[in-house]
Amino acid sequence: MDFFKCGVCGYIHEGTEAPNKCPKCGAPKEQFTQLNNLDAELITKSRLTNDFHMELRGLLDTIEELAEEGIKEDLDPNCVVIFKRARRDARELAGMIKAEITTHIEKKKWG
């Protein structure tokens, strides 16, 4: 599979040839250029890393929900300390993931 980039909007198409028109901006096929192997490999690796980030982000949501439940139950002070830390750390990591994905998008590593 090859990657083709729209020269107008930056849309990345994966296939054996460029599309007849860009699905994002409507530019004709002639506006697409085939990416070299290095850039194609970067996109493939970035997709994998982005998938990891998204999966981890979902798990962090679950951790935060469980921590909230534990805090509400308030059964034991030591447990509440753990739950509060889990909630805090999950929120912090979620923010870091958001920032990293934003950077990937800005660097056009999201595709």
C-alpha positions in Angstrom: 0.0 0.0 0.0 1.2 3.5 -0.9 0.5 6.9 0.6 -0.5 9.9 -1.5 -0.7 13.5 -0.1 -3.0 16.2 -1.4 -0.9 19.3 -2.2 -3.9 21.6 -1.5 -5.1 20.5 2.0 -2.6 17.8 3.1 -5.1 14.9 3.2 -3.3 11.6 3.2 -4.7 8.8 1.0 -3.7 5.2 1.4 -4.0 3.0 -1.7 -2.4 1.8 -4.9 -3.0 5.1 -6.6 -4.2 8.6 -5.7 -7.9 9.2 -5.7 -9.6 10.9 -8.6 -10.5 13.8 -6.3 -9.6 14.7 -2.7 -12.3 13.6 -0.4 -11.5 16.5 1.9 -11.1 19.5 -0.4 -12.1 18.2 -3.9 -8.7 18.8 -5.5 -8.1 16.7 -8.6 -5.8 13.7 -8.7 -3.0 15.7 -10.2 -2.6 17.6 -6.9 -1.6 14.4 -5.2 2.1 13.3 -4.7 3.2 9.9 -3.7 5.1 9.9 -0.4 8.6 8.4 -0.2 9.2 5.3 1.9 10.6 7.3 4.9 7.5 9.5 5.1 5.2 6.5 4.6 6.9 4.6 7.4 6.6 7.6 9.7 2.8 7.7 9.1 2.5 3.9 9.7 4.5 4.2 13.0 2.6 7.3 14.0 -0.7 5.6 13.5 0.4 2.8 15.8 1.5 5.3 18.5 -1.7 7.3 18.2 -3.7 4.1 18.6 -1.7 3.4 21.8 -2.5 6.9 23.1 -6.2 6.5 22.3 -6.5 3.1 24.0 -4.6 4.4 27.1 -6.8 7.4 27.2 -9.9 5.2 27.4 -8.3 3.1 30.2 -7.6 6.3 32.1 -11.3 7.3 31.9 -12.1 3.9 33.5 -9.5 4.5 36.2 -10.9 7.9 37.0 -14.5 6.5 37.2 -13.4 3.7 39.6 -11.4 6.2 41.7 -14.5 8.4 42.0 -16.6 5.5 43.1 -14.0 4.6 45.7 -13.8 8.1 47.0 -17.6 8.3 47.3 -17.7 5.0 49.3 -15.2 6.5 51.8 -14.7 3.1 53.5 -11.2 3.5 54.7 -8.9 6.7 54.9 -5.9 4.9 53.3 -8.1 3.6 50.4 -9.4 7.1 49.8 -5.8 8.4 49.6 -5.1 5.8 46.9 -8.3 6.6 45.0 -7.6 10.3 45.1 -4.1 9.8 43.8 -5.3 7.5 41.0 -7.9 10.1 40.0 -5.2 12.9 40.0 -2.7 10.8 38.1 -5.3 9.6 35.5 -6.3 13.3 34.9 -2.6 14.3 34.6 -1.8 11.5 32.1 -5.0 12.2 30.1 -3.8 15.8 29.8 -0.4 14.7 28.6 -1.9 12.4 26.0 -4.1 15.3 24.8 -1.1 17.5 24.4 0.9 14.8 22.6 -1.9 14.1 20.2 -2.3 17.8 19.5 1.4 17.9 18.7 1.0 14.9 16.4 -1.8 16.7 14.5 0.2 19.9 14.2 3.2 17.9 12.9 0.9 16.1 10.5 1.7 12.8 12.1 -2.0 11.9 12.5 -3.3 10.2 9.5 
